[in-house]
Amino acid sequence: MVDNMEKDVKEVTEMSKEDKVLAWENWVRSQVNAVLDVFLSPSKEAYINIEYKRLVNEVLESGPVLDDSKVTEARIKIDFVFEEPIDRNKSIE
């Protein structure tokens, strides 16, 4: 296992910046798809909530001045409601 990790780390360090970005995007998509594969089919309802952290332009005595047109973070939350209880042992590992 350690040998594989060292190999993976070496491969990543030798990647171009563009290839690292593409690898990161592919990894995130695979993780999101893995969650959807497990929880979407048995769900009877699903709710998506996206929270944004807005850009702080400056901080005044009265508080921060936020830019509503720009965000620095986004948090995506998906709630699944199941028709029947599902087995946690078969979920994401």
C-alpha positions in Angstrom: 0.0 0.0 0.0 2.8 2.4 0.9 4.6 1.6 -2.4 1.5 2.5 -4.4 1.1 5.8 -2.4 4.7 6.7 -3.0 4.3 6.0 -6.7 1.1 8.1 -6.9 2.8 11.0 -5.1 5.8 10.8 -7.5 3.4 10.8 -10.5 1.5 13.8 -9.2 4.7 15.8 -8.4 5.9 15.2 -12.0 2.6 16.3 -13.5 2.1 19.7 -15.2 -0.1 22.2 -13.5 -2.8 21.6 -16.1 -2.7 17.9 -15.6 -2.9 18.3 -11.8 -6.0 20.4 -12.2 -7.6 17.8 -14.5 -6.7 15.0 -12.1 -8.2 16.9 -9.2 -11.4 17.6 -11.2 -11.7 13.9 -12.2 -11.1 12.8 -8.6 -13.8 15.1 -7.2 -16.3 14.0 -9.9 -15.6 10.4 -9.2 -16.2 10.9 -5.5 -19.5 12.8 -6.1 -20.6 10.1 -8.5 -19.8 7.4 -6.0 -22.0 9.0 -3.5 -24.8 9.4 -6.0 -24.5 5.8 -7.1 -25.0 4.6 -3.5 -27.7 7.0 -2.3 -29.7 8.2 -5.2 -31.5 5.0 -6.3 -32.9 4.1 -2.9 -34.0 7.7 -2.2 -37.6 8.8 -2.5 -36.6 12.5 -2.2 -33.4 14.6 -2.3 -32.7 18.1 -1.4 -29.8 20.2 -2.6 -28.6 23.2 -0.6 -25.7 25.5 -1.8 -24.2 27.9 0.7 -21.8 30.6 -0.5 -19.1 32.5 1.3 -19.1 35.9 -0.2 -15.9 37.9 -0.9 -15.0 40.5 1.7 -14.0 43.7 -0.1 -13.0 45.6 3.0 -13.7 45.7 6.7 -15.1 48.8 8.2 -15.9 49.7 11.8 -19.5 48.8 11.1 -18.5 45.4 9.7 -17.3 43.7 6.6 -18.3 45.0 3.1 -19.3 41.9 1.1 -19.3 41.6 -2.7 -22.5 39.8 -3.6 -21.2 39.1 -7.1 -18.2 37.0 -6.0 -17.7 34.0 -3.7 -14.6 32.5 -2.1 -16.2 29.2 -1.1 -19.2 27.1 -1.9 -20.6 24.3 0.2 -23.0 21.8 -1.4 -25.2 19.7 0.8 -27.4 16.9 -0.5 -30.0 15.4 1.8 -31.4 12.0 0.7 -34.7 10.7 2.2 -35.0 6.9 1.8 -38.2 4.9 1.2 -36.8 2.1 3.4 -33.8 2.0 5.7 -30.6 1.2 3.8 -27.6 -0.9 4.9 -24.8 1.4 6.0 -22.3 -1.4 5.4 -23.0 -1.2 1.7 -22.5 2.6 1.6 -19.3 4.5 0.7 -16.2 3.3 2.3 
